[in-house]
Amino acid sequence: PSSAAIGIHFYPIWEAASLDEWLYNGGPYELIVLHFLLGVCCYIGREWELSYRLGMRPWISVAFTAPVAAAAAVFLVYPIGQGSFSDGMPLGISGTFNFMLVFQAEHNILMHPFHQLGVAGVFGGSLFSAMHGSLVTSSLIRETTENESANNGYKFGQEEETYNIVAAHGYFGRLIFQYASFNNSRSLHF
């Protein structure tokens, strides 16, 4: 991270007396972190635009906001709250682990209910995404031969179903338990 003497001031290269001073005071940290946050926020917009143009719902970009919010919290919000970018999370592996240990020691974040809900939401979302992907790929109605991609047989906005709901019901009933599954696709896909 940048030097504690810099605080939360913007510290571009031209503000330092020399390149050596800028490097010594941690100028690249601000440059990398601010460009990283700008890049991932633009990537959310790109995902939103692609889903809109393809006629899809925007849930992929909405789901991506969870790790972006976590990154913004440790790279931007927490350092501003502490009054210095020197308190931000370092960009290395050992520095990240040290940051997590110090953060837990100073703030007891693991016992905070909102942190627990956020972690459960991120892990639960990844679990449901994995279950959904395995369910869909295991019950697709194949429209192509074995020598071509299964994706070639489907088009956006097609009328006929792309998967077998009976096979999906049986698979999901065995994946979780029998009554966790829906035997009618309309009761699930609103």
N, C-alpha and C positions, 0 to 999 in steps of 0.2 A: 504493500500500500504506500500511498504518498506520505510525506513527512508530516508530523503533527504540527509543525510550524506553518504549513500551508492551510490547515483547517479545512473548511469546505469551500474555499475559494477556487475559482476556475484557474487552472495553471497550465496554459498552453506553452509551447516551446518558446514563443517570442516574448513571454513574460520573464523568462530566466535570463541572467546575465550571460550565461554560456550553456552550451550543450551538456558539459560535464555537470554543471549545477542542476540542470533540469533532470538529468539521469539520477544524480545523487539524491535529490529530493522526491523521487518517485513520480515524476511526470508521466512516464509511460502507463502507470496504473490508471490514472484518470482517463487518459486517451483510450486505452483498451476497454475499460469498463463502460464508459459513456458510448463508445461506438458499438460495443456489444449489445447494450440495452436498446440503442436505436435500431440495430439490425434485427434483433428478435421481435421488436414491436412491429417493424415493417414486414417481417415474415408472417406475423399474425394477419396483417392486412392482406398479404399475398394469398394466404390460405383462404381467407374470407372471399376474396375476389374470384379465386379459382372455383370454389364451391358454388358461388353465385352463377358464374358463367356456364358451369356444367349442369346447372339445374339441381344441385344438391342442397341439402340443409347445411347450415354452417357449424355443425357440432364439432368438427375437427379443430377449427380455429378456436372455438370456445373452450375446448378441452386443453388446448395448448396454452391458454392464459394462466393455468395453475402453475406450471414450472416458471413461466415468465414472471408471475407475481412473486414467487419465491426468490428468483434471482434479483428482482428489483428490490426486494426487502433486504437482502444481505449486502448488495452492492451499492444501493442508493439511499433507501429509507433509513436503515439503521445508522450508517455513517452521518447522515444529516442530523438525525436525532441525537447522536453522541457529540456532534459539533466538529467532526474531523473525518476526512477520508482515510486517515491512518487507522481508524477502527473498522474499516471495511474488510470483507473477507479476502484473504490473499488469493493469488491465482495459481498456487502450487498445491500439491497433494498434502505434504506435511503441514503447510500453512493453513490449509482448509481444516485438517483435523485439529490443529491447535486452536483455530477460531471456534470450532464447535465445542471443544472442551472449555475454553474460556467463557464462551457465551452461556453454556450450561451452568458453569460455576457462578457467574455473575447474575444471571436472570432466571435460572431454573425453568427453561423454556419447555422441557419435556413434560412438565406437569401442568402446563397451561391448557385449558380445555379447547381453545380455538386452534392451538397448534395440533392437538390430538385429533380434532375434527378434520383439519386440513390434511394431515398425514393419512388418516383413514380414507378421506375422499380421493386422494391421489392414488393410493394403493388399491382402493376399491374400484376406481375407474379403470385402472390397468387390468385388474382381474376381470371385470365385465367386458372390457374390450377383447381380451384374450378368449373369453368364453364365446363372445359373439362371433369372432373370427373363425374359431374352430367349428361352431355350429353352422355357419353359412357355408364354409368350404366343404364340410362333410355332407351337406344335403343339397348341393347344387345339381340341377338337372343339366346334364352334359349335352351341349348342342354341337360339339366339335369332335373331331377324331383325336386319338391319342397323340398324333404327331403335331398338333397345333395347340396354341394356348386356349385354355378354357374361357378366357376373357373375350375371344373373338365371336362367341355365339350370342353375346348380349349387347343391347343398345339402350341408351338412356331414353326413358319414356315409353318403353315397350309395354304392351298390354298384358302379355302372358307372364305367368310366374317364372322366376328364375331358380327357385328351389322347391323342394318337396316338403310341404309342411308336416306331413305324416312322418317322414324320415327325421325331420328336425325335432318333432315332438318326442319321438322315441329316443333320439340321441341325447337331447337335453334332459329328458326324464332319467336317463341312466347317468348323465354327467353330474347332476345335483341329486334330486330325488323326484319321484314320479309326479307329485302334485305341484312342483315348482314350475312345470312346463305349461305352455298354452297349446291347446289343440286347434285353436282358431287363430289365423294370422291377423284378423281384424281386431281381436282383443289385445293384441300387442302393438301392431303398427297402426297408430291412430290416424 
